[in-house]
Amino acid sequence: YDFRNDKLNPDLDIDLKPITHIRPYQEKSLAKMFGNSRARSGIIVLPCGAGKTLVGITAACTIKKSCLVLCTSSVSVMQWRQQFLQWSNVQDSQVSVFTADEKQKFSGAAGIVVSTYSMVANTGKRSHTSQKMMNFLESREWGFILLDEVHVVPASMFRRVLTKIKAHAKLGLTATLVREDNREDDVFSLIGPKRYDTPWKDIESQGYIAPADCVEVRVGLSDSDRMAYATSEPDERYRFASCAT
């Protein structure tokens, strides 16, 4: 996406605050997304606590076009809005939310909307205000769409989002690309290739995230459950393992 030469979509006045400093690995991940004044769609994988939100905000500050942020819950929506106001100089009136409780439009020609996958992907009957908000989202062209917890997108419900919203560049953020239905490859076809991935041990050794100990606890199955597990489909095996006591 040649965002610097996009004259059709209005610019968004947004920059990181002077007090905001990104870490070396965050800067490296963004360098994989941006090159030759263009934004390339794709996925950035960083461990929990490594600052994926700030990576997304920095990308939005680089593109400087209207941005749609999609999250998994209304709690995440409010967190993303607060983080935009904390780390960037965007005006409060330019960061709006679209949830079951709040339905706002940003002021001005360009802005940011933070919503959930389920609000945008819903195919049922909507309230008048919800439908007006959806018409607003679908009628315009978005310079940038940010997808939090992107590993949930391939679910049938969530993939409808990407057919409804017109966006030039897409950035998926996640700590893991593992899915229970083994459809990780769908993420790449829907969003783009993996642009950056770093082992959490590397970031831990640099002192940016707390040390973690991983422990494997093996739990046995009863004879009846063992036979059912052995003869079940792969998806059912995950349920058997989860219910073992």
C-alpha positions as CSV (number, residue, x, y, z in Angstrom):
1,Y,0.0,0.0,0.0
2,D,1.6,3.2,-1.2
3,F,0.1,5.2,1.6
4,R,2.3,8.3,1.2
5,N,0.9,8.9,-2.3
6,D,-2.7,8.0,-1.5
7,K,-4.5,11.3,-2.2
8,L,-8.0,9.8,-2.3
9,N,-8.2,8.9,1.4
10,P,-7.7,11.8,3.9
11,D,-4.7,11.8,6.2
12,L,-5.1,11.2,9.9
13,D,-3.1,13.6,12.1
14,I,-1.5,11.0,14.4
15,D,2.0,10.5,15.7
16,L,3.6,8.8,18.7
17,K,4.0,11.1,21.7
18,P,7.6,12.2,22.3
19,I,7.7,10.2,25.5
20,T,6.8,7.0,23.6
21,H,9.8,4.8,22.8
22,I,9.5,1.5,21.0
23,R,11.9,-1.4,21.8
24,P,14.4,-2.8,19.3
25,Y,12.4,-5.9,18.5
26,Q,9.3,-3.8,18.0
27,E,11.1,-1.6,15.6
28,K,12.5,-4.7,13.8
29,S,9.1,-6.2,13.4
30,L,7.7,-2.9,11.9
31,A,10.7,-2.8,9.5
32,K,9.4,-6.1,8.1
33,M,6.1,-4.5,7.4
34,F,7.2,-1.2,5.9
35,G,9.7,-0.7,3.1
36,N,10.1,1.7,0.2
37,S,7.4,3.9,1.7
38,R,4.9,1.1,1.4
39,A,3.0,-1.0,3.9
40,R,2.8,-4.7,3.3
41,S,0.0,-6.7,4.9
42,G,0.9,-9.6,7.1
43,I,1.2,-11.0,10.6
44,I,3.5,-10.1,13.5
45,V,3.9,-12.7,16.2
46,L,5.2,-11.5,19.6
47,P,4.8,-13.2,23.0
48,C,2.4,-12.0,25.7
49,G,3.6,-8.9,27.4
50,A,5.9,-7.9,24.5
51,G,3.9,-4.9,23.5
52,K,1.9,-6.0,20.4
53,T,-0.5,-3.1,21.0
54,L,2.2,-0.5,20.7
55,V,3.4,-2.2,17.5
56,G,-0.1,-1.8,16.0
57,I,-0.4,1.8,17.2
58,T,3.1,2.7,15.7
59,A,2.0,1.1,12.4
60,A,-1.2,3.3,12.4
61,C,1.0,6.4,13.2
62,T,3.2,5.5,10.2
63,I,0.3,5.0,7.7
64,K,-1.7,8.0,8.9
65,K,-5.0,7.0,7.4
66,S,-8.3,6.0,8.9
67,C,-7.8,2.8,10.9
68,L,-10.2,0.1,12.0
69,V,-9.2,-2.0,15.0
70,L,-10.9,-5.3,15.6
71,C,-10.7,-7.1,19.0
72,T,-12.2,-10.2,20.6
73,S,-14.1,-8.5,23.4
74,S,-15.6,-5.2,24.5
75,V,-13.0,-5.0,27.3
76,S,-10.2,-5.2,24.7
77,V,-12.0,-2.5,22.7
78,M,-11.8,0.0,25.6
79,Q,-8.2,-1.0,26.3
80,W,-7.1,-0.4,22.7
81,R,-8.8,3.0,22.8
82,Q,-7.0,3.9,26.0
83,Q,-3.7,2.8,24.6
84,F,-4.1,5.0,21.5
85,L,-4.7,8.0,23.7
86,Q,-1.9,7.1,26.0
87,W,0.9,6.5,23.4
88,S,-0.2,8.8,20.5
89,N,-1.3,12.4,20.1
90,V,-4.6,11.5,18.4
91,Q,-7.5,13.5,19.6
92,D,-10.1,11.9,21.9
93,S,-12.9,12.7,19.4
94,Q,-11.0,10.9,16.6
95,V,-11.0,7.5,18.4
96,S,-14.5,6.0,18.5
97,V,-15.8,2.6,19.5
98,F,-18.5,0.3,18.2
99,T,-19.8,-2.2,20.8
100,A,-23.1,-3.3,22.0
101,D,-23.1,-0.5,24.6
102,E,-21.5,2.3,22.6
103,K,-21.8,3.3,18.9
104,Q,-19.8,6.3,18.0
105,K,-18.4,7.9,14.8
106,F,-15.2,9.8,14.9
107,S,-15.1,13.5,14.1
108,G,-13.5,14.8,11.0
109,A,-12.7,13.2,7.7
110,A,-10.3,10.6,9.2
111,G,-10.2,8.7,12.4
112,I,-10.0,5.4,14.3
113,V,-12.8,2.9,15.1
114,V,-12.3,0.1,17.6
115,S,-14.8,-2.7,17.5
116,T,-15.1,-6.5,18.0
117,Y,-15.1,-9.2,15.3
118,S,-18.6,-10.3,16.4
119,M,-20.1,-6.8,16.1
120,V,-18.8,-6.5,12.5
121,A,-19.4,-10.1,11.4
122,N,-23.0,-10.3,12.8
123,T,-25.5,-11.3,10.1
124,G,-28.6,-11.1,12.3
125,K,-31.1,-8.2,12.6
126,R,-29.4,-5.1,14.0
127,S,-30.7,-2.1,15.8
128,H,-31.1,1.1,13.9
129,T,-28.0,2.7,15.5
130,S,-25.9,-0.5,14.9
131,Q,-27.0,-0.7,11.2
132,K,-26.1,3.0,10.7
133,M,-22.6,2.3,12.2
134,M,-22.2,-0.7,9.9
135,N,-23.2,1.3,6.9
136,F,-20.5,3.8,7.9
137,L,-17.9,1.1,8.2
138,E,-18.8,-0.6,4.9
139,S,-19.2,2.6,2.8
140,R,-15.7,4.0,3.3
141,E,-12.3,2.8,2.3
142,W,-10.0,2.2,5.2
143,G,-6.3,2.7,4.9
144,F,-5.4,0.3,7.6
145,I,-7.1,-2.5,9.5
146,L,-5.6,-3.9,12.7
147,L,-6.6,-7.4,13.8
148,D,-5.9,-8.3,17.4
149,E,-5.6,-12.0,18.3
150,V,-5.6,-12.7,14.6
151,H,-5.5,-16.5,15.1
152,V,-9.3,-16.4,15.6
153,V,-10.0,-14.8,12.2
154,P,-10.3,-18.1,10.1
155,A,-13.4,-19.1,12.0
156,S,-16.4,-18.9,9.6
157,M,-18.0,-16.1,11.6
158,F,-14.9,-13.9,11.6
159,R,-13.7,-14.4,8.0
160,R,-16.9,-12.5,6.9
161,V,-15.3,-9.4,8.4
162,L,-12.7,-9.3,5.7
163,T,-15.2,-9.4,2.9
164,K,-17.3,-6.6,4.4
165,I,-14.5,-4.1,5.1
166,K,-12.4,-2.5,2.3
167,A,-8.9,-1.9,3.6
168,H,-5.6,-1.3,1.8
169,A,-3.3,-2.8,4.4
170,K,-4.0,-5.4,7.1
171,L,-1.9,-6.2,10.1
172,G,-2.6,-9.2,12.3
173,L,-1.2,-9.4,15.8
174,T,-1.0,-12.6,17.9
175,A,1.1,-14.4,20.5
176,T,0.5,-17.7,18.8
177,L,-0.8,-19.0,15.5
178,V,-2.0,-22.3,16.9
179,R,-5.6,-23.2,16.4
180,E,-7.6,-26.1,17.7
181,D,-9.1,-26.8,14.2
182,N,-5.6,-26.9,12.5
183,R,-6.5,-24.1,10.1
184,E,-3.5,-21.9,10.8
185,D,-2.8,-21.7,7.1
186,D,-6.1,-19.8,6.6
187,V,-4.7,-16.9,8.5
188,F,-2.1,-16.3,5.8
189,S,-4.6,-16.5,3.0
190,L,-6.9,-14.0,4.8
191,I,-4.4,-11.6,6.1
192,G,-1.0,-12.1,4.6
193,P,2.3,-13.9,5.3
194,K,4.1,-13.9,8.7
195,R,6.3,-10.8,8.7
196,Y,8.0,-11.3,12.0
197,D,8.3,-13.9,14.7
198,T,10.7,-14.1,17.6
199,P,11.2,-16.7,20.3
200,W,9.9,-15.5,23.7
201,K,13.2,-16.7,25.2
202,D,15.1,-14.1,23.2
203,I,12.9,-11.3,24.5
204,E,13.0,-12.8,28.0
205,S,16.9,-12.8,27.9
206,Q,16.8,-9.1,27.0
207,G,14.8,-8.4,30.2
208,Y,11.7,-7.1,28.4
209,I,9.3,-9.8,29.7
210,A,9.3,-11.8,33.0
211,P,11.0,-15.2,33.0
212,A,8.5,-18.1,32.5
213,D,8.8,-21.8,33.4
214,C,6.8,-24.3,31.3
215,V,5.9,-27.5,33.0
216,E,4.2,-30.5,31.3
217,V,1.8,-32.4,33.5
218,R,0.7,-35.8,32.1
219,V,-2.7,-37.0,33.2
220,G,-3.9,-40.5,32.5
221,L,-7.2,-41.7,31.0
222,S,-9.4,-44.4,32.3
223,D,-9.6,-47.6,30.2
224,S,-13.0,-46.5,28.6
225,D,-11.8,-43.0,27.9
226,R,-8.5,-44.3,26.5
227,M,-10.4,-46.4,23.9
228,A,-12.8,-43.6,23.1
229,Y,-9.8,-41.3,22.6
230,A,-8.0,-43.7,20.3
231,T,-11.0,-44.1,18.0
232,S,-12.2,-40.5,18.0
233,E,-11.6,-37.8,15.4
234,P,-8.7,-35.4,16.0
235,D,-11.0,-32.5,17.1
236,E,-12.6,-34.8,19.6
237,R,-9.3,-35.9,21.0
238,Y,-8.6,-32.3,22.1
239,R,-11.8,-32.4,24.2
240,F,-10.9,-35.7,25.8
241,A,-7.5,-34.4,26.8
242,S,-9.0,-31.2,28.2
243,C,-11.5,-33.1,30.3
244,A,-9.1,-35.5,31.8
245,T,-8.8,-35.4,35.5
